[in-house]
């Protein structure tokens, strides 16, 4: 939702930040792969230092770098369906890595699993619809999309590092999971409406 509402502000920022990478000859897939390696590295570091504040700041940098692959694709003219697919798959693995690291450090495995499942189902709701009818990748302005999830986790970790309260991560992950599943239901509702309209058109 944030990405759609602030597209005119966010996109020029990514374009400026991506320019050095494009000029250096990096391909979009290489930037995507480097983003995954960064997420792996900062998450592995979190397992060692266990400082949520440091993890939040490092994650913010890693996710910002990861967001540059689309801008690099536009600037180099290397946009492709295969690249979009690779990026989407890497995004899911990044969420798994981050929530897995949080579950490992905090011991909140059940909440981390439910949270991850909500994000995956949210993505699957749109992907499965696209198998049935032509679906725009940008016409699904839902409440708790990937950018919102990233921001939420970074802010939650930041607060957990600043406020010494054992309940904070538990409450935060529970809210995160609930918002993920509410967004999945929002997408399912839209998908059912679109599919029913398509069924009516065929008759």
Residue frames as a rotation matrix with the C-alpha (Angstrom) as fourth column:
UNK 1
0.562 0.827 0.000 0.00
0.827 -0.562 0.000 0.00
0.000 0.000 -1.000 0.00
UNK 2
0.455 -0.478 -0.751 2.77
0.132 -0.798 0.588 2.46
-0.881 -0.367 -0.300 0.92
UNK 3
-0.576 -0.742 0.342 4.63
0.405 0.104 0.908 1.62
-0.710 0.662 0.241 -2.29
UNK 4
-0.203 0.589 0.782 1.55
0.964 -0.019 0.265 2.41
0.171 0.808 -0.564 -4.39
UNK 5
0.755 0.586 -0.296 0.66
0.643 -0.750 0.155 5.61
-0.131 -0.307 -0.943 -2.52
UNK 6
0.610 -0.603 -0.514 4.20
-0.216 -0.751 0.624 7.03
-0.762 -0.270 -0.589 -2.50
UNK 7
0.506 -0.395 0.767 5.41
0.757 0.630 -0.175 5.63
-0.414 0.669 0.617 -5.83
UNK 8
0.753 -0.172 0.636 6.19
0.364 -0.696 -0.619 9.09
0.549 0.697 -0.461 -7.24
UNK 9
0.712 -0.515 0.478 8.40
-0.698 -0.593 0.400 9.80
0.077 -0.619 -0.782 -4.22
UNK 10
0.535 -0.474 0.699 10.00
-0.239 0.709 0.664 6.38
-0.811 -0.522 0.266 -3.69
UNK 11
0.775 -0.180 0.605 10.84
0.578 0.589 -0.565 5.45
-0.255 0.788 0.561 -7.29
UNK 12
0.763 -0.541 0.353 13.06
-0.131 -0.665 -0.735 8.51
0.633 0.515 -0.578 -8.03
UNK 13
0.492 -0.588 0.642 14.97
-0.841 -0.129 0.526 7.79
-0.226 -0.799 -0.558 -4.80
UNK 14
0.542 -0.274 0.794 15.64
0.127 0.961 0.245 4.18
-0.831 -0.032 0.556 -5.88
UNK 15
0.887 -0.187 0.423 16.66
0.429 -0.007 -0.903 5.40
0.172 0.982 0.074 -9.33
UNK 16
0.644 -0.672 0.366 19.31
-0.623 -0.738 -0.261 7.73
0.445 -0.060 -0.893 -7.86
UNK 17
0.344 -0.507 0.791 20.66
-0.746 0.365 0.558 5.09
-0.571 -0.781 -0.252 -5.48
UNK 18
0.646 -0.015 0.763 20.78
0.256 0.946 -0.199 2.44
-0.719 0.324 0.615 -8.19
UNK 19
0.945 -0.206 -0.255 22.70
-0.324 -0.466 -0.824 4.56
0.051 0.861 -0.507 -10.70
UNK 20
0.066 -0.991 0.112 26.20
-0.979 -0.043 0.198 3.64
-0.192 -0.123 -0.974 -9.39
UNK 21
-0.106 -0.060 0.993 25.34
-0.185 0.982 0.040 -0.07
-0.977 -0.180 -0.115 -9.52
UNK 22
0.819 0.460 0.343 24.05
0.261 0.233 -0.937 0.20
-0.511 0.857 0.071 -13.08
UNK 23
0.766 -0.583 -0.273 27.13
-0.629 -0.590 -0.506 2.16
0.134 0.559 -0.818 -14.15
UNK 24
-0.122 -0.843 0.523 29.39
-0.866 0.349 0.360 -0.43
-0.486 -0.409 -0.773 -12.51
UNK 25
-0.478 -0.067 -0.876 27.86
-0.750 0.550 0.368 -3.11
0.457 0.833 -0.313 -14.73
UNK 26
-0.872 0.223 0.435 25.83
-0.161 0.708 -0.687 -5.06
-0.461 -0.670 -0.582 -12.17
UNK 27
-0.681 0.709 -0.185 22.81
-0.002 0.251 0.968 -6.91
0.733 0.659 -0.170 -13.53
UNK 28
0.034 0.782 0.623 19.44
-0.839 -0.316 0.442 -6.87
0.543 -0.538 0.645 -11.72
UNK 29
0.773 0.273 -0.573 19.78
-0.031 0.918 0.396 -10.55
0.634 -0.288 0.717 -10.82
UNK 30
-0.220 -0.917 -0.333 23.21
0.554 0.164 -0.817 -9.91
0.803 -0.364 0.471 -9.32
UNK 31
-0.636 0.061 0.770 21.76
-0.498 -0.795 -0.348 -7.13
0.590 -0.604 0.535 -7.16
UNK 32
0.493 0.868 0.057 18.92
-0.675 0.340 0.655 -9.45
0.549 -0.361 0.754 -6.09
UNK 33
0.542 -0.364 -0.757 21.42
0.410 0.901 -0.140 -12.17
0.734 -0.234 0.638 -5.18
UNK 34
-0.586 -0.794 0.159 23.62
0.278 -0.382 -0.881 -9.70
0.761 -0.472 0.445 -3.28
UNK 35
-0.186 0.619 0.763 20.54
-0.784 -0.562 0.264 -8.54
0.592 -0.549 0.590 -1.36
UNK 36
0.792 0.465 -0.396 19.88
-0.201 0.810 0.550 -12.12
0.577 -0.356 0.735 -0.28
UNK 37
0.063 -0.863 -0.501 23.51
0.641 0.420 -0.643 -12.54
0.765 -0.281 0.579 0.82
UNK 38
-0.633 -0.264 0.728 23.27
-0.245 -0.824 -0.512 -9.31
0.734 -0.502 0.456 2.84
UNK 39
0.332 0.841 0.428 20.10
-0.789 -0.002 0.615 -10.49
0.518 -0.542 0.662 4.59
UNK 40
0.716 -0.147 -0.682 21.78
0.275 0.958 0.082 -13.81
0.641 -0.247 0.726 5.35
UNK 41
-0.303 -0.952 -0.034 24.87
0.476 -0.120 -0.871 -12.06
0.826 -0.280 0.490 6.72
UNK 42
-0.552 0.105 0.828 23.06
-0.570 -0.771 -0.283 -9.60
0.609 -0.628 0.485 9.00
UNK 43
0.591 0.804 0.064 20.71
-0.635 0.415 0.652 -12.35
0.498 -0.426 0.756 10.22
UNK 44
0.457 -0.537 -0.709 23.63
0.510 0.811 -0.287 -14.66
0.729 -0.230 0.645 10.99
UNK 45
-0.611 -0.688 0.392 25.25
0.117 -0.568 -0.815 -11.78
0.783 -0.452 0.428 12.86
UNK 46
-0.016 0.714 0.700 22.03
-0.805 -0.424 0.414 -11.33
0.593 -0.557 0.581 14.87
UNK 47
0.765 0.258 -0.589 22.22
0.032 0.900 0.436 -14.96
0.643 -0.352 0.680 16.00
UNK 48
-0.082 -0.905 -0.418 25.62
0.742 0.224 -0.631 -14.08
0.665 -0.362 0.653 17.46
UNK 49
-0.865 -0.376 0.332 25.19
0.109 -0.787 -0.607 -10.57
0.489 -0.489 0.722 18.94
UNK 50
-0.308 0.848 -0.431 21.44
0.908 0.397 0.133 -10.89
0.284 -0.351 -0.892 19.75
UNK 51
-0.676 0.064 -0.734 21.02
0.286 -0.895 -0.342 -7.11
-0.679 -0.441 0.586 19.77
UNK 52
0.111 0.818 0.564 17.68
0.909 0.146 -0.391 -6.22
-0.402 0.556 -0.728 18.14
UNK 53
0.651 0.087 -0.754 18.64
-0.026 -0.990 -0.136 -2.56
-0.759 0.108 -0.643 17.74
UNK 54
-0.389 -0.872 -0.297 21.75
-0.486 -0.080 0.870 -3.42
-0.783 0.483 -0.393 15.73
UNK 55
-0.630 0.217 0.745 19.77
0.571 0.780 0.256 -5.99
-0.526 0.586 -0.616 13.72
UNK 56
0.468 0.878 -0.104 17.08
0.614 -0.407 -0.677 -3.41
-0.636 0.253 -0.729 12.92
UNK 57
0.437 -0.365 -0.822 19.59
-0.461 -0.876 0.145 -0.91
-0.773 0.315 -0.551 11.56
UNK 58
-0.669 -0.738 0.085 21.50
-0.347 0.412 0.843 -3.53
-0.657 0.534 -0.531 9.56
UNK 59
-0.333 0.647 0.686 18.26
0.735 0.634 -0.240 -4.97
-0.590 0.424 -0.687 8.16
UNK 60
0.612 0.587 -0.530 17.10
0.185 -0.758 -0.625 -1.52
-0.769 0.285 -0.573 7.05
UNK 61
-0.043 -0.729 -0.683 20.32
-0.738 -0.438 0.513 -1.07
-0.673 0.526 -0.519 5.07
UNK 62
-0.817 -0.301 0.492 20.16
0.007 0.848 0.530 -4.60
-0.577 0.436 -0.691 3.62
UNK 63
-0.007 0.906 0.424 16.52
0.767 0.277 -0.578 -4.26
-0.641 0.321 -0.697 2.54
UNK 64
0.552 0.135 -0.823 17.20
-0.244 -0.917 -0.315 -0.83
-0.797 0.375 -0.473 1.04
UNK 65
-0.509 -0.795 -0.331 19.98
-0.636 0.088 0.766 -2.34
-0.580 0.600 -0.551 -1.07
UNK 66
-0.689 0.279 0.669 17.73
0.420 0.906 0.055 -5.22
-0.591 0.319 -0.741 -2.07
UNK 67
0.341 0.924 -0.172 15.10
0.425 -0.314 -0.849 -2.77
-0.839 0.217 -0.500 -3.33
UNK 68
-0.008 -0.436 -0.900 17.51
-0.544 -0.753 0.370 -1.43
-0.839 0.492 -0.231 -5.97
UNK 69
-0.621 -0.326 0.713 17.25
0.293 0.747 0.596 -4.40
-0.727 0.579 -0.369 -8.35
UNK 70
0.325 0.832 0.450 14.16
0.819 -0.009 -0.574 -3.03
-0.473 0.555 -0.684 -10.10
UNK 71
0.777 -0.096 -0.623 15.77
-0.209 -0.972 -0.111 0.35
-0.594 0.217 -0.775 -10.66
UNK 72
-0.343 -0.939 0.011 18.93
-0.406 0.159 0.900 -1.34
-0.847 0.304 -0.436 -11.99
UNK 73
-0.318 0.307 0.897 16.75
0.697 0.717 0.002 -3.36
-0.643 0.626 -0.442 -14.38
UNK 74
0.756 0.655 0.000 15.13
0.506 -0.584 -0.635 -0.19
-0.416 0.480 -0.772 -15.74
UNK 75
0.579 -0.575 -0.577 18.42
-0.500 -0.810 0.305 1.66
-0.643 0.112 -0.757 -16.11
UNK 76
-0.519 -0.836 0.175 20.22
-0.407 0.422 0.810 -1.21
-0.751 0.350 -0.560 -17.83
UNK 77
-0.026 0.608 -0.794 17.27
-0.998 0.029 0.054 -2.30
0.056 0.793 0.606 -19.98
UNK 78
-0.793 -0.378 -0.477 17.55
-0.365 0.923 -0.124 -5.81
0.487 0.076 -0.870 -18.54
UNK 79
-0.294 0.779 0.554 14.01
-0.836 0.072 -0.544 -6.17
-0.464 -0.623 0.630 -17.19
UNK 80
-0.644 0.095 -0.759 12.67
-0.456 0.749 0.480 -9.69
0.614 0.655 -0.440 -17.73
UNK 81
0.493 0.870 0.023 9.94
-0.627 0.337 0.702 -12.04
0.603 -0.361 0.711 -16.57
UNK 82
0.395 -0.435 -0.809 12.59
0.483 0.847 -0.220 -14.47
0.782 -0.304 0.545 -15.33
UNK 83
-0.690 -0.687 0.226 14.19
0.224 -0.500 -0.837 -11.69
0.688 -0.527 0.499 -13.29
UNK 84
-0.228 0.707 0.669 10.84
-0.799 -0.529 0.287 -10.74
0.557 -0.469 0.685 -11.77
UNK 85
0.717 0.468 -0.516 10.23
-0.176 0.839 0.515 -14.36
0.674 -0.279 0.684 -10.83
UNK 86
-0.057 -0.846 -0.530 13.71
0.616 0.388 -0.686 -14.70
0.786 -0.366 0.499 -9.30
UNK 87
-0.719 -0.187 0.669 13.18
-0.257 -0.823 -0.506 -11.51
0.646 -0.536 0.544 -7.29
UNK 88
0.231 0.912 0.339 9.82
-0.786 -0.030 0.617 -12.70
0.573 -0.409 0.710 -5.96
UNK 89
0.669 -0.027 -0.743 11.25
0.236 0.955 0.178 -16.06
0.705 -0.295 0.645 -4.88
UNK 90
-0.437 -0.892 -0.115 14.23
0.501 -0.135 -0.855 -14.40
0.747 -0.431 0.506 -3.18
UNK 91
-0.377 0.384 0.843 11.82
-0.616 -0.783 0.081 -12.08
0.691 -0.489 0.532 -1.34
UNK 92
0.712 0.692 -0.116 10.09
-0.403 0.538 0.740 -15.09
0.575 -0.481 0.662 0.23
UNK 93
0.356 -0.662 -0.659 13.41
0.670 0.673 -0.314 -16.59
0.651 -0.330 0.683 1.30
UNK 94
-0.591 -0.564 0.577 14.44
0.053 -0.741 -0.670 -13.26
0.805 -0.365 0.467 2.83
UNK 95
0.121 0.730 0.673 11.28
-0.802 -0.328 0.500 -13.19
0.586 -0.599 0.546 4.95
UNK 96
0.820 0.141 -0.554 11.92
0.094 0.923 0.373 -16.79
0.564 -0.358 0.744 6.01
UNK 97
-0.117 -0.965 -0.233 15.50
0.619 0.113 -0.777 -15.95
0.776 -0.236 0.585 7.02
UNK 98
-0.580 -0.105 0.808 14.52
-0.347 -0.866 -0.361 -12.86
0.737 -0.489 0.465 9.02
UNK 99
0.390 0.810 0.439 11.58
-0.801 0.063 0.595 -14.46
0.454 -0.584 0.673 10.84
UNK 100
0.678 -0.243 -0.694 13.64
0.310 0.950 -0.030 -17.60
0.667 -0.195 0.719 11.41
UNK 101
-0.445 -0.892 0.081 16.41
0.364 -0.263 -0.893 -15.53
0.818 -0.368 0.442 13.01
UNK 102
-0.354 0.398 0.846 13.89
-0.737 -0.676 0.009 -13.73
0.576 -0.621 0.532 15.21
UNK 103
0.728 0.660 -0.184 12.30
-0.450 0.663 0.598 -17.04
0.517 -0.353 0.780 16.20
UNK 104
0.292 -0.723 -0.626 15.74
0.516 0.670 -0.533 -18.49
0.805 -0.167 0.569 17.03
UNK 105
-0.668 -0.654 0.355 16.87
0.111 -0.559 -0.822 -15.57
0.736 -0.509 0.446 19.20
UNK 106
-0.444 0.566 0.695 13.56
-0.825 -0.560 -0.070 -14.92
0.350 -0.604 0.716 20.98
UNK 107
-0.964 0.114 0.239 12.28
0.002 0.905 -0.425 -18.48
-0.265 -0.409 -0.873 21.16
UNK 108
-0.162 0.964 -0.213 8.98
-0.457 -0.264 -0.849 -17.33
-0.875 -0.040 0.483 19.63
UNK 109
-0.928 -0.331 0.169 8.97
-0.040 0.541 0.840 -20.07
-0.370 0.773 -0.515 16.98
UNK 110
-0.323 0.880 0.348 5.19
0.843 0.434 -0.316 -20.52
-0.429 0.191 -0.883 16.81
UNK 111
0.488 0.503 -0.713 4.52
0.207 -0.861 -0.465 -16.82
-0.848 0.080 -0.524 16.25
UNK 112
-0.350 -0.703 -0.619 7.35
-0.546 -0.384 0.745 -16.57
-0.761 0.599 -0.249 13.71
UNK 113
-0.872 0.055 0.486 5.88
0.345 0.773 0.532 -19.53
-0.346 0.632 -0.693 11.79
UNK 114
0.123 0.991 0.053 2.35
0.847 -0.077 -0.527 -18.08
-0.518 0.109 -0.848 11.76
UNK 115
0.335 -0.076 -0.939 3.77
-0.176 -0.984 0.017 -14.70
-0.926 0.159 -0.344 10.70
UNK 116
-0.715 -0.662 -0.227 5.77
-0.379 0.092 0.921 -16.21
-0.588 0.744 -0.317 7.84
UNK 117
-0.619 0.558 0.553 2.78
0.705 0.705 0.077 -18.26
-0.347 0.438 -0.829 6.72
UNK 118
0.372 0.807 -0.458 0.66
0.500 -0.590 -0.634 -15.11
-0.782 0.007 -0.623 6.55
UNK 119
-0.007 -0.468 -0.884 3.16
-0.551 -0.736 0.394 -13.39
-0.834 0.490 -0.252 4.28
UNK 120
-0.917 -0.356 0.179 3.43
-0.085 0.614 0.785 -16.42
-0.389 0.705 -0.593 1.99
UNK 121
-0.294 0.889 0.350 -0.36
0.845 0.413 -0.340 -16.84
-0.447 0.196 -0.873 1.75
UNK 122
0.359 0.370 -0.857 -0.70
0.023 -0.922 -0.388 -13.13
-0.933 0.120 -0.340 0.96
UNK 123
-0.447 -0.617 -0.648 1.69
-0.680 -0.238 0.694 -13.56
-0.582 0.751 -0.313 -1.96
UNK 124
-0.913 0.088 0.397 0.10
0.249 0.893 0.375 -16.85
-0.322 0.442 -0.838 -3.05
UNK 125
-0.011 0.994 -0.113 -3.40
0.457 -0.095 -0.884 -15.31
-0.889 -0.062 -0.453 -3.14
UNK 126
0.372 0.090 -0.924 -2.36
-0.600 -0.736 -0.314 -13.05
-0.708 0.671 -0.220 -6.01
UNK 127
-0.638 -0.712 -0.293 -0.12
-0.697 0.373 0.612 -15.59
-0.327 0.595 -0.735 -7.75
UNK 128
-0.722 0.420 0.550 -2.85
0.385 0.904 -0.186 -18.26
-0.575 0.077 -0.814 -7.77
UNK 129
0.340 0.863 -0.374 -5.37
0.119 -0.434 -0.893 -15.80
-0.933 0.260 -0.250 -9.19
UNK 130
0.010 -0.435 -0.900 -2.96
-0.823 -0.515 0.240 -15.05
-0.568 0.738 -0.363 -12.04
UNK 131
-0.900 -0.295 0.321 -3.17
-0.109 0.865 0.490 -18.72
-0.422 0.406 -0.810 -13.09
UNK 132
-0.257 0.911 0.323 -6.90
0.726 0.402 -0.557 -18.33
-0.637 0.092 -0.765 -13.67
UNK 133
0.784 0.532 0.319 -7.24
0.617 -0.616 -0.489 -14.83
-0.064 0.580 -0.812 -15.16
UNK 134
-0.053 -0.791 0.610 -4.89
0.614 -0.508 -0.605 -12.07
0.788 0.343 0.512 -16.40
UNK 135
0.744 0.257 -0.617 -3.82
0.668 -0.320 0.672 -10.16
-0.025 -0.912 -0.410 -13.30
UNK 136
0.531 -0.554 0.642 -1.99
-0.098 -0.792 -0.603 -6.85
0.842 0.257 -0.474 -12.98
UNK 137
-0.041 -0.655 -0.754 0.98
0.814 0.416 -0.405 -6.97
0.579 -0.631 0.516 -10.63
UNK 138
-0.919 -0.370 0.136 0.33
0.257 -0.823 -0.507 -3.38
0.300 -0.431 0.851 -9.50
UNK 139
-0.350 0.875 0.334 -3.46
-0.467 -0.472 0.747 -3.38
0.812 0.106 0.574 -9.09
UNK 140
0.317 0.412 -0.854 -3.53
0.540 0.662 0.520 -5.04
0.779 -0.626 -0.013 -5.68
UNK 141
-0.314 -0.475 0.822 -3.15
-0.282 -0.780 -0.558 -2.12
0.907 -0.407 0.111 -3.21
UNK 142
0.457 0.541 -0.706 -3.52
0.403 0.581 0.707 -4.15
0.793 -0.608 0.047 -0.04
UNK 143
0.929 0.121 0.348 -3.01
-0.202 -0.624 0.755 -3.11
0.309 -0.772 -0.555 3.56
UNK 144
0.555 -0.718 0.420 0.05
-0.514 0.101 0.852 -5.10
-0.654 -0.689 -0.313 4.72
UNK 145
0.947 -0.257 -0.193 2.24
-0.072 0.415 -0.907 -5.76
0.313 0.873 0.375 1.69
UNK 146
0.463 -0.824 -0.326 5.95
0.795 0.549 -0.258 -6.57
0.392 -0.140 0.909 1.68
UNK 147
-0.317 -0.617 0.720 7.17
0.202 -0.786 -0.584 -3.00
0.927 -0.040 0.374 2.20
UNK 148
0.362 0.529 0.768 4.85
-0.676 -0.418 0.607 -2.59
0.642 -0.738 0.207 5.19
UNK 149
0.952 -0.018 -0.306 6.04
0.183 0.834 0.520 -5.91
0.246 -0.551 0.798 6.59
UNK 150
0.067 -0.998 0.006 9.70
0.746 0.046 -0.664 -4.87
0.662 0.049 0.748 6.26
UNK 151
-0.284 -0.130 0.950 9.08
-0.262 -0.942 -0.208 -1.51
0.922 -0.308 0.234 7.93
UNK 152
0.696 0.642 0.322 7.06
-0.509 0.125 0.851 -3.14
0.506 -0.757 0.414 10.72
UNK 153
0.781 -0.427 -0.455 9.79
0.551 0.815 0.180 -5.68
0.294 -0.391 0.872 11.52
UNK 154
-0.230 -0.916 0.329 12.54
0.585 -0.400 -0.706 -3.06
0.778 0.030 0.628 11.49
UNK 155
-0.108 0.281 0.954 10.55
-0.544 -0.820 0.180 -0.75
0.832 -0.499 0.242 13.77
UNK 156
0.881 0.468 -0.072 9.64
-0.228 0.552 0.802 -3.65
0.415 -0.691 0.592 16.08
UNK 157
0.434 -0.808 -0.399 13.29
0.802 0.548 -0.236 -4.69
0.410 -0.218 0.886 16.41
UNK 158
-0.372 -0.544 0.752 14.30
0.188 -0.838 -0.513 -1.07
0.909 -0.049 0.414 16.93
UNK 159
0.292 0.584 0.757 11.78
-0.674 -0.436 0.596 -0.67
0.679 -0.684 0.267 19.76
UNK 160
0.925 0.037 -0.378 12.82
0.177 0.838 0.516 -4.00
0.336 -0.544 0.769 21.27
UNK 161
0.021 -0.995 -0.094 16.39
0.794 0.073 -0.604 -2.71
0.608 -0.062 0.791 21.38
UNK 162
-0.516 -0.184 0.837 15.36
-0.116 -0.953 -0.281 0.58
0.849 -0.242 0.470 23.01
UNK 163
0.130 0.676 0.726 12.71
-0.931 -0.170 0.324 -0.69
0.342 -0.718 0.607 25.42
UNK 164
-0.860 -0.478 -0.179 13.58
-0.369 0.824 -0.430 -3.53
0.353 -0.304 -0.885 27.76
UNK 165
-0.103 0.894 0.436 10.18
-0.880 0.122 -0.458 -5.26
-0.463 -0.431 0.774 27.79
UNK 166
-0.815 -0.306 0.491 9.87
-0.158 0.934 0.319 -8.99
-0.557 0.183 -0.810 27.30
UNK 167
0.003 0.932 0.363 6.30
0.422 0.327 -0.845 -8.71
-0.906 0.156 -0.393 26.04
UNK 168
0.072 0.073 -0.995 7.18
-0.553 -0.827 -0.100 -6.35
-0.830 0.558 -0.019 23.19
UNK 169
-0.774 -0.417 -0.477 8.45
-0.623 0.368 0.690 -8.91
-0.112 0.831 -0.544 20.66
UNK 170
-0.794 0.540 0.279 5.60
0.477 0.838 -0.266 -11.30
-0.377 -0.079 -0.923 21.52
UNK 171
0.140 0.886 -0.441 2.95
0.290 -0.463 -0.837 -8.62
-0.947 -0.011 -0.322 21.01
UNK 172
-0.101 -0.264 -0.959 4.69
-0.715 -0.651 0.254 -7.26
-0.692 0.711 -0.124 17.92
UNK 173
-0.951 -0.283 -0.125 4.94
-0.293 0.694 0.657 -10.64
-0.100 0.662 -0.743 16.20
UNK 174
-0.501 0.844 0.190 1.32
0.643 0.510 -0.572 -11.41
-0.580 -0.165 -0.798 17.07
UNK 175
0.273 0.567 -0.777 0.19
-0.120 -0.782 -0.612 -8.12
-0.954 0.261 -0.146 15.51
UNK 176
-0.480 -0.554 -0.680 2.42
-0.765 -0.116 0.634 -8.77
-0.430 0.824 -0.369 12.48
UNK 177
-0.960 0.118 0.254 0.92
0.189 0.942 0.278 -12.24
-0.206 0.315 -0.926 12.01
UNK 178
-0.126 0.987 -0.099 -2.63
0.575 -0.008 -0.818 -10.94
-0.808 -0.160 -0.566 12.38
UNK 179
0.190 0.156 -0.969 -2.08
-0.485 -0.843 -0.231 -8.17
-0.853 0.514 -0.085 9.83
UNK 180
-0.804 -0.520 -0.289 -0.53
-0.525 0.392 0.755 -10.65
-0.279 0.759 -0.589 7.37
UNK 181
-0.809 0.513 0.288 -3.51
0.536 0.844 0.000 -12.96
-0.243 0.154 -0.958 7.57
UNK 182
0.127 0.847 -0.516 -6.03
0.298 -0.529 -0.795 -10.10
-0.946 -0.052 -0.320 7.38
UNK 183
-0.138 -0.265 -0.954 -4.29
-0.765 -0.583 0.272 -8.96
-0.629 0.768 -0.122 4.19
UNK 184
-0.981 -0.178 0.078 -4.39
-0.104 0.821 0.561 -12.52
-0.163 0.542 -0.824 2.83
UNK 185
-0.342 0.932 0.118 -8.16
0.729 0.342 -0.593 -12.56
-0.594 -0.117 -0.796 3.46
UNK 186
0.166 0.330 -0.929 -8.44
-0.244 -0.900 -0.363 -9.15
-0.956 0.287 -0.069 1.79
UNK 187
-0.592 -0.472 -0.654 -6.73
-0.744 0.007 0.668 -10.53
-0.310 0.882 -0.355 -1.30
UNK 188
-0.905 0.309 0.293 -8.82
0.346 0.935 0.081 -13.69
-0.249 0.175 -0.953 -1.26
UNK 189
-0.005 0.955 -0.298 -11.99
0.423 -0.268 -0.866 -11.60
-0.906 -0.130 -0.403 -1.18
UNK 190
0.068 -0.039 -0.997 -10.85
-0.692 -0.721 -0.019 -9.57
-0.718 0.692 -0.076 -4.19
UNK 191
-0.857 -0.481 -0.183 -9.73
-0.470 0.586 0.660 -12.70
-0.210 0.652 -0.729 -6.04
UNK 192
-0.606 0.709 0.360 -13.09
0.580 0.704 -0.410 -14.40
-0.544 -0.039 -0.838 -5.55
UNK 193
0.285 0.720 -0.632 -14.88
0.021 -0.664 -0.747 -11.30
-0.958 0.200 -0.205 -6.87
UNK 194
-0.177 -0.443 -0.879 -12.63
-0.853 -0.375 0.361 -11.10
-0.490 0.814 -0.311 -9.94
UNK 195
-0.968 -0.219 0.122 -12.95
-0.149 0.893 0.424 -14.82
-0.202 0.392 -0.897 -10.65
UNK 196
-0.268 0.947 0.178 -16.73
0.572 0.305 -0.761 -14.70
-0.775 -0.103 -0.624 -10.34
UNK 197
0.302 0.319 -0.898 -16.82
-0.431 -0.795 -0.427 -11.78
-0.850 0.517 -0.103 -12.75
UNK 198
-0.600 -0.605 -0.524 -14.67
-0.760 0.225 0.610 -13.80
-0.251 0.764 -0.595 -15.18
UNK 199
-0.833 0.361 0.419 -17.05
0.343 0.932 -0.120 -16.75
-0.433 0.044 -0.900 -14.83
UNK 200
0.156 0.942 -0.298 -20.01
0.263 -0.330 -0.907 -14.49
-0.952 0.063 -0.299 -15.61
UNK 201
0.033 -0.217 -0.976 -18.26
-0.774 -0.623 0.113 -13.12
-0.632 0.752 -0.188 -18.72
UNK 202
-0.898 -0.439 -0.031 -17.77
-0.368 0.712 0.597 -16.65
-0.240 0.548 -0.801 -20.06
UNK 203
-0.493 0.780 0.385 -21.48
0.498 0.616 -0.610 -17.43
-0.713 -0.109 -0.693 -19.89
